[in-house]
């Protein structure tokens, strides 16, 4: 729990510094990296997942991060995926998750829709609470964020019909004023009027013809499912929880106390003492299997993409010790095994082929003669062997 509040304090402090004048020396650059967590550079981003991950840890779960869908991720009980793409999961991704869910009961995938940017409500709040140059700077940053967000949306079809659900990108942005739930569990203790949830693009399942899934609305935002559940027939204890967007699950939105309550409801709903994996994927999606995608950020550690030995090298102080030991080992190998410069002892060359005594070593030139003669004998060509010897006598030998 202390780690959760520590992370929240760092996030708030970073946002407070960024809210100051952009020209002020030492100001922290604003981070809006989407869908990355604790082991990534974007962990303190307004759109990060580190706070949600720390809530899982505080609830007693084991949390890890990955950038690919592989056998290690397959051992998870819960997977959280907030893809940095306005396109829904493609066929390959859906098949991977479906096979994972059907492996055994009790699996849960939490899919968080993309049509949300925590940078917009942040700068909007700065504009309302500031004046002068700070307000003008915040307005400029707000406008830039809108342009970036809209540019990404424009690349996406207005309607996407997928095997799991449909995505309608034509709807206008609206703030949620009312929430209802299928079970009192979901909204018990939630002060709805204090929530700051916004919905634009909609993920819908109504009138959706898919005989392989059973759909259930868990939380409704007026006429739109804010959170719904998909359960494969025959595996009723496994499910996919689909959240419309990250306006109540990503870092900046979880500063709101009521949003943390909603996130806590989802965590409790998953179960107890589970292996939880946050899958991080940029716009091209997670890689499948063994080869991770190249990092979009060269400064990003990508620890989950490295073999175990390289993880040790990045761990202090053990990594520093291992690096020095490796360097010392290389120096020893260079000094001990190769022969540099003059020979350490004078070799006596002998043309006597001795197969029985100590002269059978590398200093016995007769061994070379014996080996060449054996090779010539294997050719079964007397004329070739004789010409080879004559060539040696005429062009190589000085004797």
Secondary structure, DSSP 8 states (H G I E B T S, - for coil): -HHHHHHHHHHHHHHHHHTS-TTSTT--------S--TTSGGGGSTT-SHHHHHHHHHTT-EEEEESEESHHHHT-SEEEE--S-SS---HHHHHHHHHHHTTSTT-EEEEE-S---HHHHHHHHHHHH--HHHHHHHHHHHHHHHHHHHHHHHTS-SEEE-SS-EEE--S--EE---EEESSHHHHTT--GGG---EE-SEEE-TT---TTEEEEEEEEETTEEEEEEEEETT-TT-EEEEES-STTTSTTGGGSHHHHHHHHHHHHHH-SS-EEEEE---TT--EESS-----SSTT---GGGS-HHHHHHTSTTHHHHHHHHHHHHHHHHHHHTS--SS-SS----B----SSSTT-STTBTHHHHHHHHHHHHHHT-HHHHHHHHHHHHHHT---
